Amino acid sequence: MNVNFNGYGENVATFVADSSLTAAGVPVKITADGTVGKCSANDIFCGICVGLRDGYAAVQLSGYAKVDVTAKLTLGYSKLAAAASGKVAANTNGRDILVIDSTTTSAGIIL
């Protein structure tokens, strides 16, 4: 791809990280007041954890993000949800998200 979307519209907020969240780069959900945790399969995610330190998680809530996927996604607006192993997958019950590039292992999305 000849263009780069890194930094577009990024909005990151700090949350308390619950014990299920052990790594950055995974979709997360709200698990308690001001707290996020790792999504289970089929969960609708609120954002992507981009940093984790000292019990806090930096969560990207909007903008361009690169995510791991279970299979190549359809470009354009697609319904997406969390999948197993911290990945993202197409899911008819998911959230409408703009997919702007996709391979069999990763996708660029606009949250």
N, C-alpha and C positions, 0 to 999 in steps of 0.2 A: 504494500500500500504506500502511495507516495505522499500521504498527508498524515499528520499526527494530531490527535485530539487530547493528548495529555494536558491536564489542567483546566479543560473546558468546564465551567460552571461548578467546580468542586466546592462542596460544602461539607465540612467535617465537624462533628460534635463529639465531646468526651462524655462517656458513660462509665458507670461501674461495670466491671466485667464479672459475670458469675463464673462459677467453677467449671462449667462446661466449655468455656471459651479458652482455648489453650494456644491458639495460633492466629496470626493475621492472615488476611486474604480469603476469608470465608464469609458467606452471608450470615447475618445475625438477625435476631428478633428481640423484641422487648420481653423480658421475663419477670420484671418487678419494677417498681417506681425507680426511674433513672438508671435501670440496669439492663444490659443486653447479654444474650447467650448465643451459643452456636445453634443454628437451625437444624432440625431433623428433616428427613425426607418429606417433601410436599408442603413444608411450612412456607408461608409468604414472608419474605424477608423485608426488613425496613431499610437495610443498607449493607455495606461491605466493611468488615473490620480491616482497617488499614494500618493499625498499630496497636500494640498491647504491651503495657508496662505497669508494674507495681499495682496490679489490681484494677487498672483502668483501661478502657478500650477507646481508641479513636475510630469513629464510625463515619464513613462517607455516606451521606444521605442523598446527595444529588451530584450531577455532573458525570463526566466520562470515567468509567472504571473498566478494567480488564479483569475478567473472571474465568475460572476453570469451569468447563462444561462437560456434560456426559456425552453429548453428541453435537454435531453441527446444528446451529440454530437458524431459523428462517430470518432473513433480513427484514428490517422494518419493525413495526410494532408487533410484539409477540407477548403472549402470556407466559411469564416465567415464575418459577418457585425454586426453593432450595431442593437439592437432591442429596443423596448419600455422600459421605466423605467430603463435605464442604464444597460441593460443586453446585452449579445452577443447571436447570433443565427446563424444557418446554413443559407447561402444565396448564390444562384448560381451566383450572381453578386459580391460576397464578395472577400476578400483577402485570398490567400492561407496561412494558418497558421497550424502549427503542434499541434494537440491535443494529449496529452499524458495520460490524465485521465479525466473521465467525469462521473458525476451523473446527476440526473434530475434537480439539482439546481446550480451546479458549475462545472467548468472544469479547468484543468491545461493546459496552452498553452505555446508554445514557439513562441514569436513574431519574 
